[in-house]
Amino acid sequence: MTKNDKRPPVDAARWQHLYANDCPAPAAAELPALTDELAEALRHPDPAIRDGEPYVVLRTWIERDVIDRPLRARLGAVMAERFGDPEIQARTFAPLVLDMIVGRGDLDPGWLAAFRRWYPAETDLRGYDPRLGWLHAVAHGADLLGAFGLHPGVDPNGMLALAADRLTAPTDLLFAQQEDDRLAQGIARTLTRPELTEAEALRWLDPVEADFAAGRPPGVPTTAAHTSNAMRTLRMLYLLADTGVRPRTGAPAPVRPPHAEALKRRLVEVLAPVFQAA
């Protein structure tokens, strides 16, 4: 019997019905089991299940506090463990669920530690797979990075350093489907934290600059995929520093990082060598 044969069943018809009826809250006694079924759905290899009605119901129930803090804590622990799952879709949908939870203000150091181990180390960076559907490790991780970066209980310096680790991790795969934009947004949200000093808002760029220098001898065009990914991410970050970023969905207006002008100058410095004509 294969691992997939042992998968707990997901009642797709139930979630379609709930979705079609504006996601009504179930009886309290049923909620723990339904939450477990939703957690299973969010790792399913069938994209119609994983990225369909169950996802919307879960998000809605978390937003409406149907899934309360104790259940969110249990769900968060499941998602943190899932960063070590052998199946790629399980790993890449875990940050989406944690983003819902952390965005509500919940926090567990274990979630953060698991995410920090996984995000720069993930090597399967496919955006879309014909069989599995959307995977989006970089983009989904970027959303969670931004959620952690905004949380008052998380050191923003650690999130900025984590972004640098993701940008400098070697890969042969170019970011696709605006993953560079999503990562830039996660970084920009973190940079809106008012307690960051100017030095802290710029320091995380030092290893990116060093990686650019190490990977491009003078007069040689940049060819490394991860360097191209980083360049495009930093270009978008420059734009967000100039125009502002929405901290979370529904924010009234974009917010510029407190040290936006210094950040823009530093981004120009970091990017200038890789823009030089050969």
MIFILO-628531 format. One record per residue (C-alpha): residue number from 1; z, x, y. Coordinates in Angstrom, 3 decimals. Each point is the difference from the previous one (the first is absolute). Example, Ala and Ser with C-alpha at 12.3 -4.5 7.8 and 13.67 -1.06 7.14 Angstrom:
2
num zz xx yy
1 7.800 12.300 -4.500;
2 -0.660 1.370 3.440;
//
This chain:
278
num zz xx yy
1 0.000 0.000 0.000;
2 -0.960 1.428 3.389;
3 2.227 0.221 3.033;
4 -2.015 -2.758 1.661;
5 0.605 -2.272 -3.004;
6 3.740 0.283 0.645;
7 -0.349 -1.057 3.605;
8 2.169 -3.017 0.894;
9 -2.181 -3.048 0.700;
10 -0.867 -1.049 3.539;
11 -0.552 -3.740 0.479;
12 -3.010 0.150 2.319;
13 -0.234 -3.790 0.256;
14 3.579 -0.207 1.321;
15 -0.671 2.483 2.782;
16 -3.283 -1.675 0.914;
17 1.858 -3.322 0.308;
18 2.756 1.499 2.153;
19 -2.546 1.749 2.202;
20 -1.999 -3.198 0.482;
21 3.180 -1.873 1.049;
22 1.234 2.483 2.656;
23 2.274 1.961 -2.346;
24 2.956 -2.420 -0.273;
25 3.366 1.465 -0.986;
26 0.967 -0.537 -3.656;
27 3.397 -1.066 -1.261;
28 2.555 2.770 0.471;
29 0.609 0.289 -3.740;
30 -3.689 0.699 -0.606;
31 -0.429 2.605 2.711;
32 1.157 3.201 -1.816;
33 -2.391 -0.586 -2.900;
34 -2.848 -0.904 2.350;
35 0.645 3.135 2.050;
36 -0.201 2.066 -3.180;
37 -3.313 -1.669 -0.848;
38 -1.309 0.772 3.488;
39 1.031 3.627 -0.436;
40 -1.964 0.103 -3.241;
41 -3.022 -1.613 1.659;
42 -0.016 2.721 2.686;
43 -0.665 2.674 -2.623;
44 -2.557 -1.936 -2.032;
45 -3.351 1.705 -0.699;
46 -1.881 -3.220 0.764;
47 -0.599 0.099 3.785;
48 -0.313 -3.798 0.127;
49 3.658 -0.172 -1.070;
50 1.387 3.072 1.737;
51 -1.719 -0.485 3.341;
52 -0.335 -3.781 0.004;
53 2.337 -2.965 0.259;
54 3.127 1.750 -1.384;
55 -0.229 2.605 2.752;
56 -0.154 -2.682 2.708;
57 2.864 -1.988 -1.539;
58 2.185 3.098 -0.231;
59 -0.702 0.987 3.581;
60 0.688 -3.537 1.220;
61 3.254 -0.326 -1.928;
62 1.242 3.310 1.370;
63 -0.965 -0.952 3.567;
64 1.768 -3.353 -0.329;
65 3.093 1.537 -1.645;
66 -0.576 -2.077 -3.137;
67 0.420 3.316 -1.782;
68 3.342 0.954 1.549;
69 1.512 3.441 0.546;
70 1.533 0.439 -3.499;
71 -3.283 -0.953 -1.659;
72 -1.916 2.232 2.408;
73 2.281 2.881 -0.971;
74 -0.765 -0.592 -3.664;
75 -3.703 -0.267 0.720;
76 0.102 3.179 2.098;
77 1.589 1.917 -2.857;
78 -2.781 -1.141 -2.325;
79 -2.639 1.151 2.489;
80 1.666 3.382 0.547;
81 -0.022 0.589 -3.750;
82 -3.631 -1.034 -0.096;
83 -1.043 3.067 2.024;
84 0.263 1.828 -3.327;
85 -2.020 -2.572 -1.955;
86 -2.907 1.401 -2.036;
87 -2.343 -2.728 1.270;
88 -1.566 0.643 3.398;
89 -0.038 -3.638 1.179;
90 3.743 -0.250 -0.673;
91 0.684 3.096 2.098;
92 -2.219 -1.029 2.897;
93 1.239 -3.576 0.326;
94 3.658 1.062 -0.047;
95 -0.146 1.177 3.659;
96 -1.506 -3.339 1.062;
97 3.004 -1.861 -1.403;
98 2.479 2.507 1.417;
99 -1.706 -0.349 3.379;
100 0.787 -3.732 -0.097;
101 3.643 0.754 -0.796;
102 0.591 2.914 2.374;
103 -1.761 -1.984 2.723;
104 2.803 -2.560 -0.331;
105 2.518 2.730 0.835;
106 1.193 0.765 -3.544;
107 0.441 3.615 -1.052;
108 1.126 1.940 -3.042;
109 -0.059 3.820 -0.034;
110 -1.387 -0.123 -3.528;
111 -3.110 -1.843 1.187;
112 -0.611 2.612 2.664;
113 0.541 2.911 -2.393;
114 -2.419 -1.458 -2.557;
115 -2.640 -0.577 2.648;
116 0.346 3.522 1.376;
117 -0.525 1.455 -3.473;
118 -3.046 -2.146 -0.699;
119 -2.038 -0.207 3.195;
120 -1.181 3.594 0.514;
121 -0.211 0.628 -3.746;
122 -2.269 -2.943 -0.920;
123 -3.374 1.370 -1.094;
124 -1.848 -3.252 -0.752;
125 -1.165 -0.903 3.496;
126 -2.725 -2.474 -0.886;
127 -0.247 -2.812 2.487;
128 -1.775 -2.475 -2.262;
129 -0.691 -0.025 -3.722;
130 -2.584 -2.392 -1.508;
131 2.392 -1.032 -2.796;
132 3.431 0.260 1.645;
133 -0.973 -1.135 3.488;
134 1.786 1.370 3.068;
135 2.301 2.960 -0.640;
136 0.343 1.641 3.427;
137 2.807 2.506 -0.669;
138 -0.432 1.617 3.420;
139 -0.247 -3.231 2.001;
140 2.810 -1.842 -1.801;
141 2.198 3.075 0.218;
142 -0.807 0.298 3.700;
143 1.224 -3.539 0.605;
144 3.307 0.793 -1.688;
145 0.256 3.317 1.839;
146 -0.239 -1.929 3.255;
147 2.604 -2.539 -1.152;
148 2.432 2.771 -0.925;
149 -0.903 1.823 3.206;
150 1.061 -3.016 2.069;
151 3.226 -0.652 -1.909;
152 3.058 1.127 1.999;
153 1.644 1.272 -3.172;
154 -2.814 2.473 -0.745;
155 -0.487 3.371 1.698;
156 -3.457 -0.197 1.615;
157 -0.409 3.776 -0.307;
158 -0.033 -0.340 -3.763;
159 -2.762 -2.578 0.150;
160 -2.104 2.144 2.317;
161 0.446 2.961 -2.342;
162 -1.020 -2.221 -2.905;
163 -3.177 -0.974 1.864;
164 -0.814 3.681 0.476;
165 0.561 0.601 -3.721;
166 -2.445 -2.811 -0.844;
167 -2.600 1.345 2.437;
168 0.184 3.552 -1.342;
169 0.097 -0.894 -3.715;
170 -3.243 1.248 -1.588;
171 -2.408 -2.670 -1.247;
172 -3.709 -0.269 -0.710;
173 -0.077 -3.648 1.049;
174 -0.878 -1.106 3.503;
175 2.065 -2.845 1.424;
176 -1.943 -3.266 0.010;
177 0.403 -3.575 1.226;
178 1.846 1.152 3.169;
179 2.794 1.780 -1.859;
180 0.063 2.647 2.726;
181 0.540 -2.787 2.564;
182 2.885 -1.458 -2.017;
183 1.681 3.392 -0.312;
184 -0.393 0.607 3.723;
185 1.650 -3.368 0.654;
186 2.952 0.852 -2.227;
187 0.451 3.286 1.858;
188 -0.392 -1.640 3.411;
189 2.620 -2.634 -0.837;
190 2.436 2.721 -0.992;
191 -0.714 1.833 3.244;
192 1.139 -3.047 2.000;
193 3.612 0.708 -0.999;
194 1.714 0.622 3.365;
195 2.460 2.605 -1.314;
196 -2.766 2.480 -0.843;
197 -0.048 2.943 2.363;
198 -3.306 1.371 1.214;
199 0.385 3.025 -2.262;
200 0.628 -2.245 -3.015;
201 -2.969 -2.202 0.845;
202 -2.278 3.058 -0.131;
203 1.575 2.320 -2.596;
204 -1.352 -1.828 -3.075;
205 -3.526 0.989 1.086;
206 0.698 3.712 -0.515;
207 -0.683 -0.005 -3.786;
208 -3.177 -2.017 0.547;
209 -1.182 2.563 2.536;
210 0.840 2.814 -2.427;
211 -1.905 -1.752 -2.783;
212 -3.047 -0.340 2.241;
213 0.142 3.723 0.779;
214 0.442 1.005 -3.643;
215 -2.891 -2.131 -1.206;
216 -2.607 0.962 2.559;
217 -0.976 3.620 0.651;
218 -1.575 0.538 3.440;
219 -3.581 -1.216 0.190;
220 0.158 -1.967 -3.267;
221 -0.357 -3.814 0.164;
222 2.871 -2.020 -1.447;
223 -0.845 -1.315 -3.477;
224 3.352 -0.762 -1.693;
225 0.475 -3.723 -0.541;
226 3.679 0.033 0.925;
227 -0.825 1.823 3.242;
228 -2.551 -2.658 0.899;
229 2.573 -2.683 -0.828;
230 2.561 1.637 2.270;
231 -2.487 0.435 2.847;
232 -0.954 -3.675 -0.052;
233 3.631 -1.092 -0.223;
234 0.959 2.106 3.027;
235 -2.938 -1.317 2.015;
236 1.236 -3.553 -0.552;
237 3.542 1.099 0.825;
238 -1.280 1.303 3.350;
239 -1.503 -3.417 0.712;
240 3.247 -1.773 -0.941;
241 2.022 2.382 2.161;
242 -2.291 -0.938 2.881;
243 -0.186 -3.770 -0.520;
244 3.200 -0.737 -1.931;
245 0.742 -1.320 -3.488;
246 1.502 -3.311 -1.091;
247 3.344 0.895 -1.593;
248 -0.116 -2.952 -2.429;
249 -2.128 -3.058 -0.611;
250 0.547 -2.516 2.778;
251 1.232 2.487 2.603;
252 -0.832 -1.315 3.494;
253 -1.850 3.105 1.203;
254 -0.909 3.529 -1.101;
255 2.637 2.683 0.619;
256 -0.837 3.567 0.979;
257 2.125 2.808 -1.461;
258 2.532 1.294 2.579;
259 -1.627 3.464 -0.014;
260 -3.582 -1.260 -0.097;
261 -1.452 2.413 2.563;
262 1.544 3.064 -1.626;
263 -1.157 -1.276 -3.381;
264 -3.564 -0.407 1.216;
265 -0.032 3.542 1.391;
266 1.345 1.357 -3.286;
267 -2.555 -1.955 -2.031;
268 -2.793 1.531 2.087;
269 1.419 3.471 -0.716;
270 0.242 -0.641 -3.741;
271 -3.451 -1.528 -0.275;
272 -1.866 2.385 2.292;
273 -0.605 2.826 -2.550;
274 -1.562 -2.315 -2.581;
275 -2.264 -1.542 2.634;
276 -1.479 3.365 1.008;
277 -3.677 0.353 -0.727;
278 -0.850 2.485 -2.734;
//
